[in-house]
Amino acid sequence: MTPARLVQYARQRCSLCHDMDDALDSHFGDAISVERRDVDACPEWTERYGWDVPVLTTESGEELCRHQLDVAAVRHWLQGRDASSARSP
């Protein structure tokens, strides 16, 4: 199965961001693929998130969690994604 794609808005030297990376790997491994976006690389992201990182979203922008990994929220999203994939022809 293709890994679910998520987006993480983060900063280079952010311990919470590194903690979320480790937790994502630990809990979800190859089931997800995370695109990491450095909020300092884009003025719009810097304005939107500032120091309020990390933020984990779906590709469509739905926020799943902020600051710490919410394992239950990501699992819930994955289950809904898997259910809709099973219904698609």
C-alpha positions in Angstrom: 0.0 0.0 0.0 1.2 3.5 -0.8 2.2 5.5 2.4 -0.1 8.2 3.5 1.3 11.7 2.8 1.5 14.3 5.6 3.2 17.7 5.9 5.1 18.9 8.9 5.8 22.6 9.3 9.0 22.9 11.4 12.2 24.8 12.1 15.8 23.6 11.7 16.9 23.8 15.4 13.6 22.9 17.0 13.7 20.1 19.7 9.9 19.7 19.6 10.2 19.2 15.8 12.8 16.5 16.2 10.7 14.9 18.9 7.7 14.8 16.6 9.9 13.2 13.8 11.1 10.5 16.2 7.5 9.8 17.4 6.2 9.7 13.8 8.9 7.1 12.9 8.3 5.1 16.1 4.5 5.0 15.8 3.9 4.9 12.0 7.1 3.9 10.3 6.6 3.2 6.6 2.8 3.7 6.8 3.3 7.4 6.3 5.5 9.8 4.2 6.2 13.2 5.7 7.1 16.3 3.7 9.0 18.6 6.0 8.6 22.3 5.3 10.9 24.8 7.0 8.7 27.7 8.1 11.7 30.1 7.7 11.9 29.3 4.0 8.6 30.9 3.1 7.3 34.3 4.5 3.7 33.0 4.4 4.5 30.0 6.5 6.6 32.2 8.9 3.6 34.5 9.3 1.1 31.7 9.7 3.1 29.5 12.2 5.8 31.8 13.7 7.3 29.9 16.6 4.2 27.8 16.9 5.8 24.6 15.5 5.8 21.8 14.8 2.5 21.5 13.0 1.4 18.3 11.3 -1.2 18.5 8.5 -2.6 16.5 5.7 -1.7 17.4 2.2 -5.0 19.3 1.9 -4.1 21.4 4.9 -6.2 19.8 7.6 -4.3 20.2 10.9 -3.8 17.0 12.8 -1.7 18.2 15.7 0.6 21.0 16.9 3.7 20.9 19.2 3.4 17.2 20.0 2.3 14.2 18.0 -1.3 13.3 18.6 -1.1 9.6 17.8 -4.9 9.1 18.1 -5.6 12.0 15.7 -3.2 10.6 13.1 -4.6 7.0 13.5 -8.1 8.4 13.2 -7.2 10.2 10.0 -5.4 7.1 8.6 -8.4 4.9 9.3 -10.7 7.4 7.5 -8.3 7.5 4.6 -8.1 3.7 4.4 -11.9 3.4 4.6 -12.4 5.8 1.7 -9.7 4.1 -0.3 -11.5 0.8 0.2 -14.7 2.3 -1.2 -13.1 3.7 -4.3 -13.1 1.6 -7.4 
